[in-house]
Amino acid sequence: MDELFEAAGTLRSAYRGVDWASTSLGAVSGWSPTLRAAVDLTLHSRFPVTLFWGPEFVMIYNEAYVELIGNKHPAALGAPAARAFPEIWDVIGPMLASVRSTRRATWTRDMRLLMDRQGYPEECYFTFSYSAARGPGGKVEGVVDIATETTAQVLSQRRLIMLAGLNDALSGLDDPAEILDRAVRVLRTVPEDLPDVDILGTEAARAGRPPLPAVPSTILHDGTVVLETSAETSVMRVRLPGVPPSADTVLVARLSQHLPLDDDYLGFVRLVGATVAQALHRAQTRQAERRVAVLERDLSERLQRSLLTPPARPHHLEVAVRYQPAGERARIGGDWYDSFLQPDGSLTLVIGDVAGHDQQAAATMAQIRNLLRGVAYAVRKSPAAVLEGLEETMRGLGLHELATAVLARVEQDEEQARDGAHTLCWSNAGHPPPVLIAPDGTASLLHTTPEILLGVQAGVARGDHRVTLTPGCAVVLYTDGLVDRRDAVIDEGLADLIRTLTGRHGSTAEQLCDQLLTRYAATSDDDIALVVLRIPPEPAGIPR
């Protein structure tokens, strides 16, 4: 196999299996310097990249791209793009041809494509750029595609907004029949997730709404949810237990044939049923309204948490996270945390807060969080440079929102590895300063020169800051809901936080999170997000 493909990793055998000489590219030995350079760059990238080369746009891609195309691999490797993507060729074919003819790059954000990558036309979303690869004479030899899949984010945001809108539409209604009618009207505005939907019960049947759809119904004897599948369709029935106008009220939804029947999709339909049931309960009594308010807070928290993935926890570090919604009412906010590993093994930590407390803030939070992840992973630069790149990306994508954030990276060189020490490098965009707990129990703010929020001004140069973390140290990142109170200035809250954390050097990262929520959550009128990093102390008696 040509040494050019040595960087293909798990795709080496697939590259070896392609008869390149029979393709329009010809034998590998005859490939142009431009193509060889593009292939080398593609195979050394950890970001999903594919090349569409020559007049037939023959496909050459890396390991990361395989996840985007599913069972199209390995047949797509070395195949013309029109043959690999017949179901979407009417969309991407003209785009590729345009890049080849005009030499101008494209930029597409969250494009919807019905792609057959799992045996059915699946609703997928991608953000990608097509750019021309030109040879020495300026001739376009191929097109480079740098892509990321945004399906999970788009579906999560779409469902989050729909659930919030459904809750708003039902919140002020007292008549059960009106609640059901309004709910059905709202739910029928999202055909992508619910192609057909109804709420059936004794009164609904009298109103002339026949059962939906025409598949045999399974009686809900032992549970509240039944999923019925056939060759033509899938139907989910969710009982709304013990609610007016009938104890047998059931939400019936025909599910999309373009979406996988995974936990996220089925959980979304469950939440729809829960939202309608809550509205009906609120209509019964004032006491029921108070109980539903508690359930809504839980729903908001679950929706918020659905956008926050579990943190990366390297074996030699303790990382704990928490999200606590505001206690006064159900709110979907813009607080977020993140913890993920970089390609070099270093740990990145993020705490941030988007202005506002509504579904727009939550949707913006999800966008900024995922953009920050992508920028940090792709550019592999210092935290300050990553925040600068995030600011530029936000403006380029038209995301004109205000947000604060602390981005930190935990690094360790060979000398530090021998001592169990690490370096924390961070940059702060208008966010409350982190707290450092020293091994002797001293707590202090990691104050830095104040820098403005994200989204205020273009081209802001940001600074990096560093501190050495020895075994037994801990760093606490938090949002302002932890320290900011309406009846006090924030400096008082920061001083109280330092007093609370002083002497806590014996607590684990998880214990520190619990201690802070116990101390502050009940009195906060804002969401609270926490990230705690701890360098475990060296066991007694272990020589260095």
Helices and strands as residue ranges (DSSP letters): G 3-11, H 12-16, G 20-22, G 28-30, H 33-43, E 49-53, E 58-61, H 63-69, G 70-72, H 81-84, H 89-102, E 108-116, E 121-134, E 140-149, H 151-171, H 176-187, E 196-200, H 202-206, E 225-229, E 234-239, E 250-254, H 263-284, H 286-305, E 318-324, E 335-341, E 347-354, H 359-379, H 383-396, E 403-411, H 414-419, E 422-429, E 435-437, E 443-445, E 465-469, E 474-478, G 480-482, H 490-501, H 509-520, G 521-523, E 528-534
